[in-house]
Structures are given as C-alpha cells and as structure tokens.
Amino acid sequence: MDPLLTDLYEFTMAAALLAEGRAHAPATFSLFVRSLPPTRGYLVAAGLHDVVQFLREWSFDDDDIARLAAVAPFDRGFLEWLREVRFTGRVRAVPEGRVVFADEPLLEVDAPFAVAQLLETVLLTRVTFPTAVATKAARCRDAAAGRSVVDFGLRRAHGADAGMAAARGAALCGFASTSNVAAARRYGFPASGTMAHSFLTALAGNDPAGELGAFRAFAEHYRGDPVLLVDTWDTAGGVDNAIIVAKELASAGRRLAGIRLDSGDIVALARLARERLDAAGLTDAAIVASGGLDEYEIARIVAAGAPVDGFGVGTNFATSADAPTLETVYKLVALDGRPMAKRSTGKATRPGAKQVWRRPGFAGDVLALDGEPAPAPGAEPLLEEVDLDGEPGDAEAVAAARARFEAEWSALPPEYRHLTNPTRYEVEVSGRVKALSHGSFAAG
C-alpha cells in the first residue's frame, strides 16, 4: 500500500512533533466506534489482517519522499526522519470475527507519538469498511435463516478494493460462496456463478423461442452442474425449458443444480417454479433468488414461506447500503504514561489504555483500564496482543476468523440480532475508568 495514501495533516503534525522534540514520546491511541447505526445491534470486527500486513511493510523509500516533497514543503530533517520510520510498537486488538459494540476499542496502538499519529488514517480505512460490510454479511445470513447466501457484490462495489473487502466479509461471516474469482482464490472461498441475460439474448437471437437452445449450449459447455437463469422473457416458460434441459442432463449422468430468479414477484415465482420442478421429479433442484436483495428483503421472502433455497446479494450488501460507514475514531488516550482525553461536546473520549471484558453468555461487557482484573468469574478479555511477525496467510486468517464468528454469533442472543429494532447491549464502564475520566489529567 502506498504510504502516502493518508491525510496531509498526519504528515504536518508528525513534522511539528519532531521539531518540538515530542515525536518519540510513548503514546497510546485507541480505535473504536462511537455509536452504532440505528438498525445495528452489534458489529463484527474485521480488517485486522490487512492492518498487520500494512504495518509489516510500512516504510518510505526515496520515491515516496520525493513525491511527498512535491506535494507540500517539509524540512529536510523531517524527510530524513521518514526514511528511517518503521513500526516497532505494539498492537492489541479484538480478533477478527468477534462481535463488538459501541465505545469498545477494536484496537489500540502503543508506539512513538509521531509514528502512531501517522498511522491514524490508514488504520481507520483498514478497519471501518471491512467491519461495516462484515456486519452487513452477518445480517444477510441471519435473515436467510439457514438458507445459503452468495456474494454477487463485486460489480457494484465502490471500487475493486471494496469488492475484495466485501467478499472477505462474506467469507468471514459464513456465506456459501462468492462470484469474485480473485477473492475465491485469495481467501480460500468457493467460487460460484450462473449466467447473464446477455448470454441468453445473444444465443437466442433475442427470440424467446431460442431460450431452450441457449440453455442447452450453456449446459453442454459448463463443467459442472449448471444453474439456469429463467427470467429473461417469460419465467414460467423459462422454468419449463430448464426442466427439459434437466432431463437431458440426467440421461447423460449429469444434473441441473438449480434455477435463478432475478426479477419479478420472487415469492410467487418461487412457488410456481417449485411446483413445476417437483412435478418433474426435480426435487433436488435449488431455487436461487437475486436482484436488489438485502437482509430486509431476504427476511420478507423467508417470512412469506417462499421455497427459496439460496440468495445472491450484490449492491446492497457490497456497499452496506443502509449503513455504508461507521463512526470510527482514533484517539490519543495516553502520552508519556499520562492519561489523555478530549472533552469536546458530544465527542468526549475516555482516557487511558483499555481492555474490554466480556461476561459469559453475553451477560454484559465491561470497559476497563488495561491491567484491571476480570470483573466476574469467567469474564474474557477481548483485546489480545497481536503477533506482527506471525500473522497467517490470507486464507488461513479468514478460516480462523470464520470459526470465531460462528462461535460468537451463534451465542449472541436474538434480541441483539434483530434486523430493525435491536436491543441495546450493555457496556458497563469500570469505576476506575469513570474516576479517571472525571479526575484531573492532561487533556489532549
């Protein structure tokens, strides 16, 4: 990642800190979400793997220094200091896949002041969207109530990096597969796909009568069990043509994996399709729905009892459309061993390095100072020290995060998972944090 991909004020502040002799003062910064979007009862921590990879490689070479100098004037001493900058500090973080709540640090950084300050923007970019989209993935899966969910989001994501982050969030939170081939390869995630309307209109000569021939051609050349898109013209007729192809496949020792509905009244069309498929003996052919879906529409389809076996989610998932960002912040909480905080109206922060303790069974979390004892028997600390040299590969990291997510999410009581009106989760502030917040200390 380009080390210049940050806000200018990170460099100007670091330069001033160096000039003032404060650059090397030991500092602690805390990254957390101030408040959750209205319909979110929880968040799924994500992005830490990319943070670690960035910190491992972070440095400024001659070209980086020249490009920075061309953008804004800096003292030669600062530019020379940048040549030597590496991250040698400590990161404590909530492991990916765990459930977190507002005001709880997702990570804390201990490093020389100027170094930790330079990292602000990049750490926020590496954590904010991945956490938002992983949470969206968890909600879509929740709404599907045991049915499979597939990531179709790459084409509508806000750029290639966002598309990869969305697919990673999907893998982390238990989607069945992704249409994104690069993500499938990188994250050890099954790839899947069906067909586009353009294939059918082209091979059929834009004539509905040619749909059967187009289906046959696709099935002949597809190396696997095909899923046929049946709504290009008349959906009922498309289902009937898919049944013909299914029988031809069966005679050759193959099978039709299913059909996809991408438009219209999904509930009614799924019922029609299921009746016809079952009548033809194709009880194992799946019905997949797609087209503008999100957790709310999935929940509506499921509640209506539609015989849909899986959902493909794209635009609304990959952009986390109803909550496209989070109110993440990265704040100084300690400097030279002294607690630090800001007291701005509506944006006050709590001083001191933190730990979050979780009581068993999601019986409430406690935001405590780092080093405070557990508040109850069996309480578990969420922030763990990160091994910056021992982070696993992409696929291994996703697999571990997915295992954590499955265990954590299955234990989260349903009232906190409600899609529209979740119960607010209890995060208690320890007495020592309260006392420090109300006491006399240096503000910063």
PyMOL commands that set and color helices and strands:
alter all, ss='L'
color gray80, all
select helices_A, chain A and resi 8-19+48-57+62-71+76-84+113-118+120-144+154-156+160-172+181-187+197-203+208-221+235-251+266-279+295-303+315-318+360-362+394-411+414-417+431-438
alter helices_A, ss='H'
color red, helices_A
select strands_A, chain A and resi 26-33+43-44+90-93+99-100+107-112+148-151+177-178+227-229+258-261+286-289+310-313+328-335+338-339+354-358+365-369+380-381+384-385+427-429
alter strands_A, ss='S'
color yellow, strands_A
deselect
rebuild
show_as cartoon
